Amino acid sequence: MTEIEPILLEMPPQMAGRRLDQGLAELLPDYSRARLQKWIKAGKVTVDGKVLRPKDTLSGGEQVIVKVELAPKIEWKAEDIPLDVVYEDEEILIINKPIGLVVHPGAGNYDGTMVNALLNYAPELAHIPRAGIIHRLDKDTTGLLVVARTVTAHQHLVALLQEREMKREYIAVVCGVMTAGGTVDAAIGRHPVHRTRMAVNDKGKPAVTHYRVTKRFRSHSQIRLQLESGRTHQIRVHMAHIHYPIVGDPVYGGRLRIPPDCDPALSDMLRHFKRQALHAATLGFEHPASGELVEWSAPIPDDMQALIDILDEDMQSHAG
């Protein structure tokens, strides 16, 4: 085991009443709760200068120091894979992720991922947890991601994410005509039977998604969504839960829905749109160095725009 620079944290007020290991697991999602418990028991974690037990209760506002130990791991290799870098400085990178790019190496995807591309573009990321990536996008979801280039920036951005102070807005095309926007407040956890899927689950973690309608079609809607939390597959699960699944979602999309008497071009588009029509369009937060509020937007990708255009044409052709 090797130690890296200690992580300094201040427990937010909402952690009052939570166990120490629970609070750390929320603020440090890069590390498993079991690993954090091991560090607490080994005295690698101090709370206001004291060593506590994993089950000890927090009050909020405590100063916490975590002396992180890194276990030996498979070395991720740098690969010359093109990246769409929207912005960069000494602290952060903003990447516009394309369709089909896996974010992290894992089972079956040890190369050809965004991490491999980032290590080639910015080799210093080898020393940052998860190569600096703060939040993930699914393989076939497009749009904006932030990458921290320093340990300090990483800590700052993870804290913003946990405190729900990072603006993340998405654009999606869903099945069904929504009458109005709203909020889905429903916990998400592993599906009880299909363990590779997520589901609304009372025993899951809290998840909140806000949505509003930006355009209505005959049998579909274009919506804009904002996340308060960042659970795996959150938008996809929440939209399916309220019976407006995302077009093309291969896991949560349900049966194919084609408008009656539609043009063959639209029918063909819907039958062959094989990825979820979901795009991370806007990203904003307090810059870790300057403290200024910064924000970026990424245009809707070509395949989604083509889908929106043909849905609009279908609606116009059936008007009146």
Helices and strands as residue ranges (DSSP letters): E 2-3, E 7-10, G 13-15, H 20-27, H 33-41, E 45-47, E 63-66, E 69-70, E 85-88, E 92-97, H 114-121, G 123-127, G 129-132, E 142-148, H 151-162, E 167-175, E 182-185, E 188-190, E 198-200, E 208-216, E 220-227, H 234-241, H 264-272, E 278-286, E 293-297, H 302-317
